């Protein structure tokens, strides 16, 4: 199930995309304050709720949040983000069976609050960097995937990708540097979108992953 993006958010995203497309070297101001807008956080929570998932290291569940009051919970989170007090928590590492049925692989589960803030940041930042992607790029993009890439490359020459196109994945230092090319608030926003290098918590102990996804 997918949720329709509210028109007010779509209007903001279209404006950011068009501006970024028309001005490839533009650095955007005041993106940070858009992340904690009420309508952005409400939609980010709804998207996270639809995706479901197990609780993170804090044990918080969607059911518990709904009992507490979603509006009240989002209000507290909004103030943390607005005042700069928000800090991402470690992800909870669990082992799950591999698709092949042989062995296990690690899975990192972020807290719900981190999922919501990450989704909110993505809602604001994604349209800007979508404008920078080459049309031949299919990985980790909305409404695109590896299966869509097949027909486009059948009989065609391999696409040449310019440095700095991918901004959501990689080491945090590179992520901030790449994001700063477009966003003056990159030091705040970029780490929220990153999984790579995040701290993990397994059996109650925290540690840095160093590289790769948790």
Secondary structure in CASP SS format (residue, H / E / C, confidence):
PFRMAT SS
TARGET T0000
AUTHOR 0000-0000-0000
METHOD secondary structure of the structure
MODEL  1
X C 1.00
X C 1.00
X C 1.00
X C 1.00
X C 1.00
X C 1.00
X H 1.00
X H 1.00
X H 1.00
X H 1.00
X H 1.00
X H 1.00
X H 1.00
X H 1.00
X H 1.00
X H 1.00
X H 1.00
X H 1.00
X H 1.00
X H 1.00
X H 1.00
X H 1.00
X C 1.00
X C 1.00
X C 1.00
X C 1.00
X C 1.00
X E 1.00
X C 1.00
X C 1.00
X C 1.00
X H 1.00
X H 1.00
X H 1.00
X H 1.00
X C 1.00
X C 1.00
X H 1.00
X H 1.00
X H 1.00
X H 1.00
X H 1.00
X H 1.00
X H 1.00
X H 1.00
X H 1.00
X H 1.00
X H 1.00
X H 1.00
X H 1.00
X H 1.00
X C 1.00
X C 1.00
X C 1.00
X C 1.00
X C 1.00
X C 1.00
X C 1.00
X C 1.00
X C 1.00
X C 1.00
X H 1.00
X H 1.00
X H 1.00
X H 1.00
X H 1.00
X H 1.00
X H 1.00
X C 1.00
X H 1.00
X H 1.00
X H 1.00
X H 1.00
X H 1.00
X H 1.00
X H 1.00
X H 1.00
X H 1.00
X H 1.00
X H 1.00
X H 1.00
X H 1.00
X C 1.00
X C 1.00
X C 1.00
X C 1.00
X C 1.00
X C 1.00
X C 1.00
X C 1.00
X E 1.00
X E 1.00
X E 1.00
X E 1.00
X E 1.00
X E 1.00
X E 1.00
X C 1.00
X C 1.00
X C 1.00
X C 1.00
X C 1.00
X C 1.00
X E 1.00
X E 1.00
X E 1.00
X E 1.00
X E 1.00
X E 1.00
X C 1.00
X C 1.00
X H 1.00
X H 1.00
X H 1.00
X H 1.00
X H 1.00
X H 1.00
X H 1.00
X H 1.00
X H 1.00
X H 1.00
X H 1.00
X H 1.00
X H 1.00
X H 1.00
X H 1.00
X H 1.00
X H 1.00
X H 1.00
X H 1.00
X C 1.00
X C 1.00
X C 1.00
X C 1.00
X C 1.00
X C 1.00
X C 1.00
X C 1.00
X C 1.00
X C 1.00
X C 1.00
X C 1.00
X C 1.00
X C 1.00
X C 1.00
X H 1.00
X H 1.00
X H 1.00
X H 1.00
X H 1.00
X H 1.00
X H 1.00
X H 1.00
X C 1.00
X C 1.00
X C 1.00
X C 1.00
X C 1.00
X C 1.00
X C 1.00
X C 1.00
X C 1.00
X C 1.00
X C 1.00
X C 1.00
X C 1.00
X C 1.00
X C 1.00
X C 1.00
X C 1.00
X C 1.00
X H 1.00
X H 1.00
X H 1.00
X H 1.00
X H 1.00
X H 1.00
X H 1.00
X H 1.00
X H 1.00
X C 1.00
X C 1.00
X E 1.00
X C 1.00
X C 1.00
X H 1.00
X H 1.00
X H 1.00
X H 1.00
X H 1.00
X H 1.00
X H 1.00
X H 1.00
X C 1.00
X C 1.00
X C 1.00
X C 1.00
X C 1.00
X E 1.00
X E 1.00
X E 1.00
X E 1.00
X C 1.00
X C 1.00
X E 1.00
X E 1.00
X E 1.00
X E 1.00
X C 1.00
X C 1.00
X C 1.00
X C 1.00
X C 1.00
X C 1.00
END
